């Protein structure tokens, strides 16, 4: 066990060293960390929240030296604070959603791939059927079913995005199940569950990291997509999706409402894509 | 080959049946009904309206009624637009959605493949660099950000194109099609580039060159067919992307297509209309997926015996 762990960390070390040499990816990590910090710490620097209306300053213009650096909206709510708070929602759904969807997918795929035979056939049949569904329809219907709001949105997105990791991990698990060390573990008396958790899943880790990093932008995009259509996060709670939606309807008179959340969302997606690319290059060099 | 197609069709029909059943019950289980958001009406009138749409029956009976109607190609009347059947509404919206979707796929395919090949032939050259940047932009900036920005620049500021709607003939098509095509251009050019680079390294390309076949001919006849396999495989996912995108596009550009109808119908709990559009989208997607598999199996015989 210890020897095995040491071996795998050293490969991981090597891969992360390769990742660190990728300048674009490292810059993206830095920018992403800055944005995350700004979203989660920034609002505390202001004496009001994004839902407090300032009736003295309704629709205030951009003035970097005032209490509302990017002005306020039609209800007198501070735009910068709203965008940062919206970022909290979008980013947490993004990272948590990717984590949960990835986790479910990995376990499902590992079990199917290790078990093989009839169980595998049945489990993969379900995945295949769900894959044939139009993703939008499923996600819209599910968020209606769960009654709207953050949790509903989260559940709907997770429910639709665990499929790809499941398929990828299953292929990996299938080949791992034939390896000598897995046979040895079985001969040594480990149960199927133990083997899946202790041998199959850890050995899929690099694939999981690569595809998990691709899931994060996908989840963030789904969240803002649904909120933009008016199905996800609803006013007065802010998310980048519904802020952009408000911005779109007011863009001929007031551009900041669109550009501020739009730029932040695009920057986060840029960074996440560059990071995912960097991770892929670092973790499987054959895939070029 | 026929066996292969038959098997795929059968699986597709099963998927579609599962999708329709799931949609039906999810819709009924979701809180609220088609008439719960309208003005307050007396309970008697409400009961009468619900009886007229058979909403007072048990869910199983409603499902049976729906399947029976489906077998007769009758999706029933919309609960929202009282005097129209679901068929009428879909027939009125479909041409818009199809026109935009079709041109978006054509534009994305042509530009994407061209950019990908150009990038692969002159790796790390100016075109490659530009195509790469373009690809990243297309993937990272969502449609609902780029759409309004384009509206602002090309319609409101420059006044070259209409902001939305369908009034100005082909000119009102340009913005929706371009915005919908952008992310797909990005994906297709990336795919083409990587697979083209791989194909150019293959032994059979070297053989073709060694036999004295000209560079241009090798490129068109030998590398391109091999390199386009993964691109063809992308047509299935591209259809899904176009469907997703068209919902946004129709919202942003105020096009009366079926994508926007779907969102409104889902929000209004217009059960029959939701079922109709789900059936259409699901059917289209499944057909395109099967079509893609068949074309790939035809291009690459190894795939026919898979599974």
Interface residues (C-beta under 8 A of the other chain):
Chain A: X128 X129 X132 X133 X134 X135 X136 X137 X140 X141 X142 X144 X145 X147 X217 X221 X224 X225 X228 X229 X230 X231 X241 X244 X245 X247 X248 X251 X252 X255 X258 X262 X265 X266 X269 X270 X273 X274 X288
Chain B: X11 X12 X14 X15 X16 X18 X19 X22 X23 X26 X27 X29 X30 X31 X136 X139 X140 X141 X142 X144 X145 X148 X149 X151 X152 X156 X194 X240 X243 X244 X247 X248 X251 X252 X262 X263 X266 X267 X274 X278 X281 X282 X285 X286 X289
